[in-house]
């Protein structure tokens, strides 16, 4: 491996780890993975396929697809090595999913994918899982037009890139969930303060205890299908005085 190749590989891992940017773009992220695969590995095309929970596997970031590759992508999520890799299906004998000889792949196994791949000029395919521990997020499909399969070294690098991308995706999802939770917590704290203020205001106006004031506040919100915080704000800002039941 040349020094330049090593530097490109190192830069790629840094890119795949950097999901902390303010405006994270998942399409750009996965497109960059595809581009880097073509730069670093001896492949003609690299396609990322994702399967969000409860949804089918679908291509997300093809690398410069032409008409023939685009046609192939229409079927690659429904049959072929990428789908089998994602589902953990055993590869067709005698090879494995990292070295699929498209000239010998059985047409009855992938009746549409194989003829389309051959027509597009692809000779070998490799499918690698996008995974994090036991969770599979999708797969990375690598296609060659040259003789022979990917080398073992390229397969290892390809899997390492797929693993780094999966870690980046999960990390970004976790960070997004954490941010959402933080917003929810801040909203809850602000709402509590607002409601406490409204309870005090309403208790003074109705000349009742704060617990009874809260009961009146809550009852008014429910009977009018309103949010408690919205009613509390009206008590404070607009002078709303809900009437206590029994008064």
C-alpha positions in Angstrom: 0.0 0.0 0.0 1.5 3.3 -1.1 1.9 6.3 1.3 -0.8 8.2 -0.6 -3.2 5.3 -0.4 -2.6 5.0 3.4 -3.3 8.8 3.8 -6.5 8.5 1.8 -7.6 5.6 3.9 -6.8 7.4 7.1 -8.7 10.5 5.9 -11.7 8.3 5.0 -11.9 6.9 8.5 -11.8 10.4 10.0 -14.6 11.4 7.6 -16.8 8.5 8.6 -16.3 9.2 12.2 -17.2 12.9 11.9 -21.0 12.9 12.4 -21.0 15.7 15.0 -21.3 18.5 12.4 -24.3 20.8 13.0 -26.0 20.0 9.7 -25.3 16.3 9.3 -26.4 15.1 5.8 -26.9 11.3 5.7 -27.0 11.2 1.9 -23.7 13.2 1.6 -22.2 10.9 4.3 -23.1 7.7 2.4 -22.3 9.2 -1.0 -18.8 9.9 0.3 -18.5 6.3 1.5 -19.3 5.1 -2.1 -16.8 7.5 -3.6 -14.1 6.5 -1.2 -14.7 2.8 -1.9 -14.0 3.4 -5.6 -10.9 5.3 -4.7 -9.5 2.8 -2.2 -10.7 -0.5 -3.6 -10.4 -2.2 -7.0 -14.1 -1.8 -7.8 -16.1 -0.1 -10.6 -19.2 0.8 -8.5 -20.1 0.9 -4.8 -23.7 1.1 -3.6 -24.9 1.6 0.0 -28.3 0.0 0.9 -30.1 0.8 4.1 -33.1 -0.9 5.9 -34.6 1.4 8.6 -36.4 -0.7 11.2 -39.6 -2.1 9.8 -38.8 -1.0 6.2 -37.3 -2.9 3.2 -33.7 -2.7 2.1 -33.3 0.2 -0.4 -30.3 1.8 -2.2 -29.3 5.1 -0.7 -26.1 6.3 -2.2 -25.0 4.9 -5.6 -21.7 6.1 -6.9 -22.1 7.9 -10.2 -24.8 5.6 -11.6 -25.3 5.3 -15.3 -28.4 4.0 -16.9 -27.4 0.3 -16.6 -26.4 0.6 -13.0 -29.6 2.5 -12.2 -31.5 -0.3 -13.7 -29.6 -2.8 -11.7 -30.3 -0.8 -8.5 -34.0 -1.1 -9.1 -33.7 -4.9 -8.4 -30.7 -5.1 -6.2 -32.7 -4.4 -3.1 -35.2 -7.1 -3.9 -32.8 -9.9 -4.9 -29.1 -10.5 -5.1 -26.1 -10.6 -2.9 -26.8 -7.3 -1.1 -30.2 -8.5 0.2 -28.9 -11.9 1.1 -26.0 -10.3 3.0 -28.4 -8.1 4.9 -30.7 -11.0 5.8 -27.9 -13.3 6.6 -28.9 -15.8 3.9 -26.3 -18.5 3.1 -24.4 -17.7 -0.2 -24.8 -19.9 -3.3 -22.1 -22.6 -3.5 -19.2 -22.8 -4.0 -18.3 -19.2 -3.1 -19.3 -16.6 -0.5 -21.0 -13.2 -0.7 -17.7 -11.4 -0.7 -16.6 -13.1 -3.9 -19.6 -13.7 -6.2 -18.6 -14.7 -9.7 -21.4 -13.3 -11.8 -20.3 -15.4 -14.8 -21.2 -18.5 -12.8 -23.8 -17.3 -10.3 -26.9 -19.4 -10.6 -29.7 -17.6 -12.6 -32.4 -19.5 -10.6 -31.1 -17.9 -7.3 -31.0 -14.3 -8.6 -33.0 -14.6 -11.8 -33.2 -10.9 -12.5 -30.1 -9.5 -10.8 -27.5 -11.7 -12.5 -28.5 -11.1 -16.1 -28.8 -7.3 -15.4 -25.3 -7.3 -13.8 -23.8 -9.2 -16.7 -25.4 -6.9 -19.2 -24.0 -3.9 -17.4 -20.5 -5.4 -17.7 -20.0 -6.5 -14.1 -18.0 -9.7 -13.5 -17.7 -10.0 -9.7 -19.8 -8.7 -6.8 -19.0 -8.4 -3.1 -21.7 -7.8 -0.5 -20.6 -6.6 3.0 -22.9 -5.9 6.0 -23.3 -2.5 7.5 -23.4 -3.7 11.1 -22.9 -2.7 14.7 -22.6 -5.6 17.0 -25.6 -7.8 16.2 -27.6 -5.0 14.5 -27.6 -4.9 10.7 -28.4 -1.5 9.2 -28.0 -2.5 5.6 -25.2 -3.6 3.2 -22.5 -2.3 1.0 -22.5 -3.7 -2.6 -19.2 -3.6 -4.5 -19.1 -4.4 -8.2 -16.1 -5.2 -10.4 -15.7 -5.2 -14.2 -12.2 -6.7 -14.2 -11.1 -10.3 -14.0 -11.0 -12.0 -10.6 -12.6 -11.1 -7.3 -11.6 -8.5 -4.7 -8.5 -9.4 -2.9 -8.7 -10.4 0.7 -7.0 -7.1 1.7 -9.7 -5.1 -0.2 -12.5 -7.2 1.4 -11.1 -6.4 4.9 -10.7 -2.7 4.1 -14.2 -2.6 2.6 -15.7 -4.3 5.7 -13.8 -1.9 7.9 -15.2 1.1 6.0 -18.7 -0.4 6.3 -18.3 -0.9 10.0 -17.0 2.7 10.5 -20.0 4.0 8.5 -22.4 1.9 10.7 -20.8 3.3 13.8 -21.1 6.8 12.5 -24.8 6.3 11.6 -25.7 4.9 15.0 -23.7 7.6 16.8 -25.5 10.3 14.8 -28.9 8.7 15.6 -28.0 8.5 19.3 -26.8 12.1 19.3 -30.1 13.2 17.7 -32.1 11.3 20.2 -30.1 12.8 23.0 -30.7 16.3 21.6 -34.4 15.6 21.3 -34.5 14.3 24.9 -32.7 17.4 26.1 -35.2 19.7 24.4 -38.0 17.7 25.9 -36.5 18.0 29.4 -36.0 21.7 29.0 -39.6 22.1 27.8 -40.8 20.0 30.8 -38.8 22.2 33.2 -40.1 25.4 31.7 -43.7 24.0 31.8 -43.4 23.0 35.4 -42.3 26.6 36.3 -45.2 28.1 34.3 -47.7 25.8 36.0 -46.4 26.5 39.4 -46.8 30.2 38.8 -50.3 29.7 37.5 -51.2 27.7 40.5 -50.1 30.5 42.8 -51.9 33.1 40.8 -55.1 31.1 40.7 -55.0 30.2 44.4 -54.8 33.9 45.2 -57.7 34.8 42.9 -60.0 31.9 44.0 -58.8 32.1 47.7 -58.1 28.4 47.8 -55.0 26.3 48.5 -52.5 25.6 45.7 -53.5 21.9 45.5 -57.1 22.9 44.8 -56.0 25.6 42.4 -54.1 22.9 40.4 -57.2 20.7 40.4 -59.2 23.6 38.9 -56.5 24.3 36.4 -56.3 20.6 35.3 -60.0 20.2 35.2 -60.4 23.2 32.9 -57.7 22.0 30.6 -59.2 18.5 30.3 -62.8 19.7 29.8 -61.7 22.0 27.0 -59.2 19.6 25.5 -56.4 22.1 26.1 -52.8 21.6 27.1 -52.1 22.4 30.8 -49.3 24.7 29.9 -51.5 26.7 27.5 -54.2 27.2 30.2 -51.5 28.1 32.7 -50.2 30.8 30.4 -53.7 32.2 29.9 -54.1 32.4 33.7 -50.8 34.4 34.0 -50.9 36.5 30.8 -54.7 37.0 30.1 -56.2 36.8 33.6 -58.2 33.6 33.0 -60.0 32.4 36.1 -61.4 28.9 35.6 -64.3 28.3 37.9 -63.9 25.6 40.5 -66.5 22.8 40.3 -69.1 23.1 43.1 -68.6 26.9 43.3 
